[in-house]
């Protein structure tokens, strides 16, 4: 990846407090000679290189490292890279970019990159401490097991066309972090292994600005895309404050890209919409020099965690668990869709995403079918996915993981956190049923599952307690149906476009997604995220095309026997 350009000298660090104001540290200029870290002389380059060599040896368990030693060739991983990052920070008091390190992971390159930018203070004021939420606990349990933890990054690319006020943007980002505790929370374990969330009074690092506007247009776009993908693929250390990873790229005179990366423990689809809308409002107010008029958030994650604690162990929770024990009794947990390569005991996490588009005509068919049979559009798309997977695998009983917003009260409406949970949904594809009957039954069973929603870990625990032979840690196939509008924010004087940059990773074997566009004439955005351990890209493209074909066939013939759809080839021929 490209070497780091100098930081914008106007970068500021806003010290944050629980009240959303500047803490007692105020704004600190990184060049302040009174700061002991700035006054510290790290010694000559040889001493720093020797220290780095020792740190590498301690992390990798090897010695006699030449300058061209490659961290990953010597057995390093993304997790050990985080350990190295933290040890360098503690020993030398400087930061380095993990994204840049992954691009050039040699001892010499790392030594050259350490220019003396001071690391943020390792002493942070804890302003709130609470148990973790059910969703946070699940994420903290899963994260250490992943070969590629960056699969849970949520990278957003915001394209801005027009005269961007960079000072107003910095101010807006600082205020966003002030407002939402999830953006400055770290996760710590006590001596008994229990996780806690700690909200800290921590400074937002300077906004890095890279100016590519003097390059030829094609080269500038290429550099910006590479920078965005590097930021998207850099893992987070959840034991440190989960500040947004930010990077502002100037691609042309009036063309900018703001890269805004969060960890999934901070956000979900609902929360992300709240954050982007507030960012637009905060920027607009800062650019105009007026106070913002946003109401205070309805709750913070610590409040949500305390409410969850109050509900644990109740009769209602036991009833919900009993529902899932009965609903999922005997469901196969392994997906047997043919692959390009043999399945292994554990996936590496390597993956990719194929994106597509479903036209307005198909969306209209889905909505007409749902209205005619008094089901939700989700029931239609879930039943169609069940038919596709049954056709490919020969299985007639399938388990899907379905993200559910889980916002069960007005106090969660502006809560920014990971609140959603994956609900296990069973799709039984019975050949003797009609398409309409399959959709109706799938819809009814899905609604019952949503009505009894529990944290995923609690569902699996109930199944184990009931003696289930197979309980998955991760469901093999996920289906995300976004029936909310596109994230479409408006800022006076700017044209704004929002999209994501998927890291090259996969959370499961297959994840299918459909997102309704705000304008029905634009249909659905579609995608399939797939494990690169199992499939090539061409195969994933065929799977996505086949899914949309099955969805179209199902909507065309509600009275048609499911057996006929199972017998069709992807081209629609028997």
Residue, then its C-alpha position, 0 to 999 in steps of 0.5 A: x500500500x502507499x506510504x503515509x502522507x503527512x497528517x494535516x497540521x490542523x488536526x485536533x484532538x478533542x478530549x471527551x467527557x461523559x457529559x459530551x464536553x471537553x474533559x479537563x485535559x482540554x485540547x492538546x497540541x501534539x507538538x506541545x513541548x510540555x507533553x513528556x512524550x513529545x519531549x522524550x528523545x527515543x534515541x537514535x535510529x539504531x536503538x529504535x531498530x534494536x528495540x523493534x527487533x527484540x519486540x518482534x522476537x518476543x511476539x514471534x518466538x524467534x531470533x536473529x531477524x534481518x531487516x527484510x524479515x517478513x512478519x507473516x512468513x515467520x508465522x505472524x497473524x493478524x492477532x499477533x500483529x495487534x500484540x506487536x502494535x501494542x508492545x511497540x506503543x508501550x516501548x517506544x510511545x509511537x503508533x504505526x498503522x496496521x494497514x500499512x504494516x500488512x502491506x509491507x510487513x518487514x522489520x526495516x519498513x516498520x522501523x522507517x515508518x516510525x517517525x515519532x508520532x506520539x501515541x494517544x495516552x494509555x491512561x484514560x479516565x473511565x467515566x462509566x462501567x457496566x456489564x456487557x450486553x448479550x450481543x457484546x458478550x457474543x461478539x467478545x466470545x466469537x472474536x478471538x476464535x476468528x482467523x480474520x477478525x476484521x470480518x466484523x469491521x463495518x467500513x463505510x465510504x462517504x463520497x462528498x462532492x463540493x467544497x468540504x469544510x474540513x474543520x467542520x468535519x473534524x468538529x462533527x466527528x468529535x461531537x459524534x464520539x462525544x454523544x455516543x458512548x459505544x464509540x469510546x468503549x473498551x472491553x475488559x475482563x475481571x479476574x473471574x473472566x467476566x467481561x465489562x464495558x468501560x466508557x473512557x474519556x479519550x481523545x479522538x486522534x487527528x483526522x488523517x487527510x491524504x491529498x491525491x488531487x494532483x495525480x491523474x484522475x485514474x491514478x487518484x481513484x486507484x490510490x483512494x480505493x486502495x486506501x479505503x480497502x486498507x482501512x476496511x481490512x485493519x482489525x480492531x483491538x477491543x481491549x482499547x477504546x473502539x474509536x472510529x477509524x477515519x481517513x479523509x481522501x481528496x481525490x480531485x479539487x472538489x471530490x472527497x472520500x471519508x472512510x469511516x470504519x467501526x467494529x460491529x460491536x459498536x453498531x448494527x444496521x439501525x445504529x449506522x443509519x442514526x450515526x450517518x444522519x447525525x454526522x450530516x446534521x452535526x457537520x451542517x451546524x458546524x459549517x454554519x457556525x450554529x449549535x446543533x439541535x439534535x436531542x440527546x440519545x435515548x439510551x447508551x449501551x450501559x443502560x441497555x446492558x443493565x435492563x437486560x440484566x433485569x430480565x434474565x432468569x425470568x419465566x418469560x425467558x424460559x418460555x422463549x427458550x422452550x419455544x426454540x428447543x421445540x422449533x429447532x428439534x432435529x434440524x440439521x446444522x450442516x449445509x451440504x451445498x456442493x463446493x469447489x474445494x473440500x470443507x475443512x473443520x474450520x474456515x480460515x475467514x478468507x472470503x469475498x462479496x459478489x454484488x448484484x441488482x434485482x430489478x424493479x419488476x422482481x421487487x414488485x412481484x415479491x411485494x404483490x405475492x406477500x400482499x396477496x398471501x398476507x405475509x411479509x416480503x421476508x417470508x417470500x425471499x426466505x422461502x425462495x432461498x430455502x428452495x435454492x439450497x434444497x435444490x443445490x444440496x438435496x437437503x429439505x430441512x435447512x437452518x438460516x441465521x437472520x439478523x433481527x433489529x431487536x428494538x423492543x422499546x422507544x428507548x432504543x430508537x436512537x441507541x447506537x450499539x450492537x442491538x440486533x441479534x441473529x435469529x435461527x429460522x428453519x425452512x422446511x421445503x416440502x415437495x408436496x406443498x404449493x409455493x404459496x403454502x411454503x411461503x405461508x408456513x415459513x412466514x408463520x414460523x419466522x414470526x413465531x421465532x421473532x416473537x420469542x427472540x433470545x440472544x443466540x448464545x442463549x438459544x444454543x445453551x437451551x439446545x445443549x441443555x435439552x440434549x441436542x446432538x449438534x449445536x452450531x457455533x455459527x449458522x452456515x448460511x445467513x439471510x439479511x433482508x433490509x426493508x429499511x431505506x437506503x442510507x441517504x443523507x443530505x448536506x447543504x452544498x454537497x452531493x453525498x453518496x454512501x456505500x460500503x467496502x467489504x473486507x476480503x473475509x466471510x463470517x460464514x459459508x454463505x450470506x445472502x443479502x437483499x436491500x430495498x432501495x428507497x425508490x421502488x423503481x430501483x429494485x433491490x441491491x443484492x449480494x452474496x458473501x462467500x467463503x473463499x475456502x469453499x468457492x471460487x468467485x464464478x461459483x458465487x456469481x452463479x449461486x446469486x444468479x440462481x437465487x434471483x431466478x428461483x425467487x422470480x419463478x416462485x413469485x410467478x406461480x403461487x399455485x405451482x408445486x414446490x417439487x417442480x421448482x426443485x426439479x428446475x435447472x438454474x436456466x429454468x428448464x426441467 
